[in-house]
Amino acid sequence: MGSAVYFTSDTHFDHEMVAGLRGFGAPAEHDEEIVARWNRTVSPGDEVWHLGDVGIGRLARSAPWLAQLNGTIHLVTGNHDAPWPGNRGAYRHQRAWLEHFETVQAFARRKIAGQQVLLSHFPFTGDHTGEDRYTRYRLPDPGDTWLLHGHVHDEWKVNGRQINVGADVWDLAPVPLAAIEDLVRAQRA
């Protein structure tokens, strides 16, 4: 049997506020649970597309948790990740982040359920705050393409052709490709 593919976003390692919002008493407790759920879901030979906001602050604070995660991980950067192009000096962080991720990029594209699907940290539109932030860094909506994203936390799971793969709406675990395929097929039916 071949390796499986998964998607996730917004793990937010070492982020006190997010840990509290998710019902944990401390960031370490939250981070241990993220690692446990990830590793119950993902096998060492699997591939994971992490759509940004790995942690908060410096990479050194997330690195011990990243080292424990199963799978080969591709990172599509989010606004809390140092190599995200919207951060001044982002280019200085690429090499260090490539020690933890197979690839590090601003966005990506895959074919899922016969459809072209874009991968970005940000949705085409929408946010978890009162207004859309980082609009100059979002992919434009071409009108006929699916988008997998994070950033909005628990605002929605599916919003039109936007599928939120964020940890908040997927039981703090990566989402299997089959679940994404089912959502795309259901919307086309």
N, C-alpha and C positions, 0 to 999 in steps of 0.2 A: 504494500500500500504506500502511495506517495505521501509527500508532506502536505499538510493542510495550510490554508491561508486564513488569516484573521486580521481584523481592523480594530483599532481603539484610539482613544484620545483622552486628554485631560486626566492623566494619572496624578498629576500635582504632588509629586513626592516632596516631603518636608515642607508642606504648605499648611501652616497652622489653621488659617481661616477655613480652607476647604476641608481639612480633616474634621473640624468642628461642625461644619454644615452637613457633613456626611455622617455625623453621629459618633465620632471617635473622640476620646478624651485627650489624645496627644498625637502629633504627627507620626511618631514611630509606630504607634498602634495602627494607625491608618495605613502606613506604608507596608507594614508586615501583612496586613490583610490584602492589599493590592497585589503583593507578590504571591501570596498563597492562592488567591483566586486566579491570577494569571497562570501560575504553574499547574493548577488543576485543569485548566482549559487547554493550554498550549504545551506541546511536546518539544523536546530539544531540536528536532529536525524541521519544525514548522516555520512558516514565514509570517511575520506580523508587520503590518503597516500602522505605525503610531502617528496619528495626525495632530501632534503638537501638544504643547504645555506639559512636558515631561515632569517638570518640578518647578520649584521657585528658587530664585537665587542662583548661585554658582553651581556648575556641573559637579563639583566635588561633593556637594550635599546630596545629589541624586545618584552618583556613581556606585555607592555600595548597594543600593537597591537594584540598579540596572544590571549589575554583575550577577544577580541572583535569578534573573528572568530567563525562562526558556525561550528558544527560537532565535531565528535570524531576524533582526528588527531593522526596518527602514523607517527613517524619520522624515515626516513632512512637518517643518517647523511651525510652531505657534508663537504668539506674542510673548510668552514667558520663557522662550528658549533663546539662549545667547546668539546662535547663528541665524535666527530669523532675520531676513533682509530688512525689516522695518527698524531694527535696532542699529544704532550707530556703531560702527566697528564690527559688525556681524562677521565679516570675513576673517577676522582674527581668531574666531572660535571654531571654524570648520575642522581643522586638524584634530583638535582635542575631542570633539564630538564624534568624529569618525573612528575613534578608538572604542566607542560604545555602540555604534550603529553601523550597519552595512552600507547605508547611503544616508545622506542628509541633503534635503532639497526643499524648495519653497512650495512646490506642488507636484503632482504626478497625474498620470492617466493610465487606466486599465480597462480591459474589456470584461464586463460582468453580465451574465445572462444575455449575451449577444448584444449588449449596449455599451457604447463608449461612456465611461464614468470618470469624472475628475475627482481628484483627492486634494483636499486643502484643509487647513485648520479652520478657516472661516467659511460660513455659509455664504451663498450669494447675497442673501438679505437676512436680517434678524440678528439678535444679540440677547444676552441674558441681563442686559441693563436697559434703561429706558430708550436708548438710541443706538443705532448701528455705529460701532467704532471701527477704526482701521479700514474704512471703505476704500482708500486708495490702494490697499494691499490685497483686496479681495478679487477673486476671479470674476469676470463679467458673466452674467447668465446668458448663454447663447439661445435659450428658449426651448431646446430639445435634448439637453444633456443632463444626466444624473450627476449629483455631487455627493460624495461622502465627506463629512466634516466633523468637527468638534466645536469647541468654543462656547456653545450655548448652554452647557451643563444640562439641566433638566427641563429646558423650555419645550422641547418636543423630541420625538423619536423620528417621525417622518413629517415633512412639511413640503408638500408638492413633490418636486424631484430632488429634494434635499433630505439626506439620511444622516442623522446624527449618530456617530459611532462612539460618542463620549461615554466614559465609564459611568456617569451618573444615571443613564437610562438603560444600561446593559448589566446591571447587578455588579458593577465594579470589575468586570472581566472583559477580555477581548471578544469581539463578535465574530463567529465563524462566517466564512464566505457564503455558505449555504443559506444562512439567515438573510444576508443582503440580497442574494439572488431571489429568494422568495419574495422579499419586499418589492424588488424591481418588477418581477413577473406579475405580482398582484396588482400593481398600479397600471400595468399595460393591459390587463384583462378587461 
